[in-house]
Amino acid sequence: MILTVTLNTALDVTYTVDALVPHTSHRVGEVTERPGGKGLNVARVLGALGHDSVVTGFAGGPTGDVLRSLLAPLPPATPSCRWPGTPAARSRSPTARPATPPSSTSPDRR
């Protein structure tokens, strides 16, 4: 069992768009939120490699509530408690991801 500590948790937000075109507006197709921060990311990789881990750290404010709700159904059970005065967890800058990656033969690819 490996314990990871995330002192600066984050809510990573990804927006999916059909294509990224410079200097134009984009219509968002899907918004995905997932828990982030170094310790949470390490625990995710450990789980993918078949290792057991426990995540601990600070997650305050409304963003912390969202993080705890996203982590609750994931194995292993994540111990968390809310302490009064805990700073709000951060929300990371959004990442735009095309729904389909550009092909390597695309003329627009540089």
C-alpha positions as CSV (number, residue, x, y, z in Angstrom):
1,M,0.0,0.0,0.0
2,I,1.4,3.4,-1.0
3,L,0.2,6.6,0.6
4,T,0.2,9.7,-1.6
5,V,-0.2,13.2,-0.2
6,T,-1.7,16.0,-2.3
7,L,-1.2,19.3,-0.6
8,N,-2.5,21.3,-3.5
9,T,-5.5,19.5,-5.0
10,A,-7.0,20.7,-8.2
11,L,-10.1,20.1,-10.3
12,D,-8.9,19.5,-13.9
13,V,-11.4,20.6,-16.5
14,T,-11.3,19.5,-20.2
15,Y,-13.4,20.9,-22.9
16,T,-13.9,18.8,-26.1
17,V,-14.4,20.7,-29.4
18,D,-14.7,19.4,-32.9
19,A,-11.5,21.1,-34.1
20,L,-9.2,23.8,-32.9
21,V,-9.0,26.6,-35.5
22,P,-6.9,29.7,-34.6
23,H,-8.7,33.1,-34.3
24,T,-12.2,31.6,-34.3
25,S,-14.9,30.8,-31.8
26,H,-15.3,27.2,-30.7
27,R,-18.4,25.4,-29.6
28,V,-17.8,23.1,-26.6
29,G,-19.2,19.6,-27.1
30,E,-18.4,18.0,-23.8
31,V,-17.0,19.2,-20.4
32,T,-15.1,16.6,-18.3
33,E,-13.9,17.2,-14.7
34,R,-11.5,15.0,-12.9
35,P,-9.5,15.3,-9.7
36,G,-5.9,16.5,-10.1
37,G,-2.8,17.4,-8.3
38,K,0.5,15.6,-8.1
39,G,-0.5,13.1,-5.4
40,L,-3.8,12.2,-7.1
41,N,-2.1,11.9,-10.5
42,V,0.6,9.6,-9.0
43,A,-2.1,7.4,-7.3
44,R,-3.9,7.2,-10.7
45,V,-0.8,5.9,-12.4
46,L,0.0,3.5,-9.5
47,G,-3.6,2.1,-9.9
48,A,-3.1,1.6,-13.6
49,L,0.1,-0.3,-12.9
50,G,-1.7,-2.6,-10.4
51,H,-0.5,-1.1,-7.1
52,D,-2.7,-0.2,-4.2
53,S,-2.6,3.4,-3.0
54,V,-4.4,5.7,-0.6
55,V,-4.9,9.4,-1.4
56,T,-4.8,12.0,1.3
57,G,-4.6,15.8,1.3
58,F,-6.5,19.0,1.5
59,A,-9.6,19.9,-0.5
60,G,-11.6,22.8,0.8
61,G,-14.5,25.0,-0.3
62,P,-17.0,24.2,-3.1
63,T,-14.3,22.8,-5.4
64,G,-13.2,20.5,-2.6
65,D,-16.8,19.2,-2.3
66,V,-16.7,18.4,-6.1
67,L,-13.3,16.7,-5.7
68,R,-14.5,14.5,-2.8
69,S,-17.7,13.5,-4.7
70,L,-15.6,12.5,-7.8
71,L,-13.2,10.5,-5.6
72,A,-15.8,8.8,-3.5
73,P,-16.7,6.0,-5.9
74,L,-13.1,5.2,-6.8
75,P,-11.1,2.4,-5.2
76,P,-9.5,2.4,-2.7
77,A,-11.7,4.2,-0.2
78,T,-10.3,7.7,0.1
79,P,-10.3,9.0,3.7
80,S,-11.3,12.7,3.6
81,C,-12.6,15.1,6.1
82,R,-13.6,18.7,5.9
83,W,-11.8,21.1,8.3
84,P,-13.1,24.6,8.9
85,G,-10.8,27.2,7.5
86,T,-9.2,24.9,4.9
87,P,-8.4,26.9,1.8
88,A,-10.4,26.3,-1.3
89,A,-9.1,23.7,-3.7
90,R,-8.0,25.2,-7.0
91,S,-9.6,24.7,-10.4
92,R,-7.0,24.2,-13.2
93,S,-7.1,26.2,-16.4
94,P,-9.2,24.4,-19.0
95,T,-7.7,22.2,-21.6
96,A,-9.3,22.2,-25.0
97,R,-9.1,18.8,-26.7
98,P,-10.3,18.1,-30.3
99,A,-12.9,15.4,-30.5
100,T,-10.8,13.7,-33.2
101,P,-7.1,14.3,-33.3
102,P,-5.7,15.8,-36.6
103,S,-4.2,13.3,-39.0
104,S,-0.5,13.4,-39.7
105,T,-1.3,14.1,-43.4
106,S,-3.4,17.1,-42.7
107,P,-2.2,20.2,-44.7
108,D,-2.8,22.5,-41.7
109,R,-0.4,20.5,-39.5
110,R,2.9,22.3,-39.0
